[in-house]
């Protein structure tokens, strides 16, 4: 508790100060949810008609990153809001600056993960020579991706990462850094644990259609439930069962998957995977 205590600012005494702090945290949470809401609105507006099913192409890097950052804001800010609010409380400051910088660090880590995903997709696409078209191996790759994601849900690494997401207080106490730079670093580290927890679910989103608002909402809901359910094991097993079922359907009867767009053909879904 030395770090959080050292970062406290001057306080007004009595109930007035307590109410002011509560209002500040409520305003912070409301702002994060508002940003998420704007992200969903923009995503629905921009992605209309762009879903080409598994391995939908996303164009150039600049376009991909713009879409990715807005998507992560929409999908992740509701889940990280409790951690940011707790951070705000522990700093005992009414300013939104440092908590928002914490959130920015969290988003920056997910942006780096997006760049890595784009690079991997570009390499796979350039080396595949059309083998990964939906009517060749693309369907099998999508199904295998979902099954691998299901297997990851049951690994010790997933459990460790999910434990960090389940315990915002433990994370903050164990990784406290003072000041503005500390807020950014802590947010980035919290984002890294979240990437470790959710990367397989995000890979599943690529396998189901990264431009599908329906599946984006489903994956966002799964992520939120995993972080909220009191039993990490129950959450992981339930998610694994869902992903295995989707993987099996993707291989044997993709048309039975609700909301799935079947690619019309072409490498990785009528175009480049992400390039």
SVG drawing of the C-alpha trace seen along z (x, -y; Angstrom):
<svg xmlns="http://www.w3.org/2000/svg" viewBox="-29 -20 36 53">
<polyline fill="none" stroke="black" stroke-width="0.4" points="0.0,0.0 3.0,-2.3 2.7,-3.3 -1.0,-4.2 -0.6,-6.0 2.3,-8.0 0.2,-9.1 -2.6,-10.6 -3.4,-14.2 -4.9,-16.7 -8.4,-15.8 -11.4,-17.6 -12.6,-16.1 -16.0,-14.7 -18.9,-13.5 -18.4,-16.2 -15.0,-14.8 -16.3,-11.3 -19.3,-12.2 -17.0,-14.2 -14.7,-11.1 -17.7,-8.9 -19.0,-11.3 -15.6,-11.4 -15.4,-7.6 -19.0,-7.3 -18.1,-9.9 -15.0,-8.0 -17.0,-4.7 -19.7,-6.5 -17.1,-8.0 -15.5,-4.6 -18.9,-3.1 -19.8,-6.1 -16.5,-5.6 -17.4,-2.0 -20.9,-3.0 -19.4,-5.3 -17.1,-2.5 -20.1,-0.1 -22.0,-2.8 -19.0,-3.5 -18.4,0.2 -21.9,1.0 -22.0,-2.0 -18.6,-1.3 -18.9,2.5 -22.3,2.8 -22.0,5.1 -18.3,5.8 -18.5,9.2 -17.2,11.9 -17.2,14.6 -14.0,16.4 -10.8,14.6 -12.5,11.5 -9.9,9.1 -9.3,5.8 -7.3,3.9 -4.2,1.8 -2.5,1.5 -3.9,-2.0 -7.5,-0.9 -7.0,2.2 -5.6,0.4 -8.4,-2.2 -10.9,0.6 -9.0,2.6 -8.6,-0.3 -12.3,-1.2 -13.2,2.5 -11.0,2.9 -12.5,-0.3 -16.0,1.1 -15.3,4.6 -12.8,4.1 -13.6,0.8 -16.7,2.2 -14.6,5.1 -11.7,2.9 -13.9,0.1 -13.9,1.7 -10.1,1.8 -9.7,-1.8 -12.3,-2.9 -10.4,-1.1 -7.1,-2.7 -8.8,-6.1 -9.9,-5.4 -6.5,-4.3 -4.8,-7.4 -7.3,-9.5 -7.4,-12.1 -10.5,-13.5 -8.9,-14.3 -9.7,-11.9 -6.2,-12.4 -4.3,-9.5 -7.2,-7.0 -7.7,-7.8 -4.0,-7.4 -4.2,-4.0 -7.0,-3.1 -4.8,-4.5 -2.0,-2.2 -4.4,0.7 -5.6,-0.2 -2.0,-0.6 -1.1,2.9 -4.1,4.2 -3.0,2.0 0.4,3.8 -1.4,7.1 -3.4,6.0 -0.3,5.1 1.1,8.5 -2.1,10.2 -2.0,8.1 1.7,9.1 0.9,12.8 -2.0,12.7 0.0,10.9 2.8,13.6 0.3,16.5 -1.5,14.9 1.7,14.3 2.9,17.9 -0.4,19.8 -0.7,19.4 -4.5,19.7 -4.4,23.0 -6.4,21.3 -9.4,20.3 -12.6,21.2 -13.4,24.0 -9.9,25.5 -8.3,25.4 -9.8,22.2 -12.8,23.9 -10.7,26.4 -8.3,23.7 -11.3,21.8 -12.5,25.0 -9.1,25.8 -8.6,22.3 -11.8,22.5 -10.7,25.9 -7.3,24.6 -8.9,21.6 -11.1,24.0 -8.0,26.0 -6.3,22.8 -9.2,22.1 -8.3,25.1 -4.5,24.4 -2.7,23.2 -1.6,20.0 -5.2,19.1 -6.1,19.6 -3.2,17.4 -4.1,14.6 -7.8,14.8 -6.9,14.7 -5.2,11.3 -8.4,10.0 -10.5,11.4 -8.5,9.5 -8.1,5.8 -7.0,5.0 -4.3,7.7 -3.0,6.5 -2.8,2.9 -1.2,3.6 1.4,5.9 2.2,3.5 1.8,0.0 3.7,-2.8 3.4,-6.4 2.8,-9.4 1.7,-9.8 4.2,-7.5 3.3,-4.9 -0.4,-5.1 0.5,-4.4 2.8,-1.5 0.3,0.1 -2.4,-0.2 -0.1,1.4 0.7,4.2 -2.9,4.8 -3.6,4.9 -0.8,7.5 -2.5,9.8 -5.8,9.2 -4.2,10.1 -2.8,13.3 -6.4,14.1 -8.2,13.2 -5.9,13.7 -7.5,17.1 -11.0,15.6 -9.9,12.8 -8.4,15.5 -11.8,17.1 -13.3,13.8 -11.0,13.8 -12.2,17.4 -15.8,16.4 -15.6,13.1 -13.6,10.1 -16.1,7.8 -19.2,9.5 -20.8,7.2 -22.8,10.2 -19.8,12.3 -18.0,9.3 -20.8,8.9 -20.8,12.6 -17.0,12.6 -17.3,9.4 -20.0,10.9 -17.9,14.1 -15.0,12.0 -17.1,10.0 -18.7,13.1 -15.3,14.8 -14.2,11.8 -17.4,11.4 -18.3,15.0 -17.0,15.9 -15.7,19.3 -12.9,19.0 -13.0,22.8 -16.7,22.8 -16.2,19.8 -13.3,21.5 -15.1,24.8 -18.2,23.2 -16.3,21.1 -14.3,24.1 -17.5,26.1 -18.9,23.3 -15.7,23.0 -15.5,26.7 -19.1,26.8 -18.5,24.0 -15.3,25.6 -17.1,28.9 -19.9,27.1 -17.5,25.1 -16.1,28.3 -19.2,30.4 -22.0,28.0 -21.0,24.3 -24.4,23.2 -25.8,24.3 -23.8,21.6 -26.1,18.7 -24.9,15.4 -22.0,16.9 -21.4,15.6 -20.1,18.3 -17.3,16.9 -18.1,16.8 -14.6,18.0 -11.1,16.7 -8.1,16.8 -9.0,16.5 -12.4,15.2 -12.5,13.4 -9.3,11.5 -6.4,11.1 -6.7,12.3 -5.7,9.0 -3.6,7.3"/>
</svg>
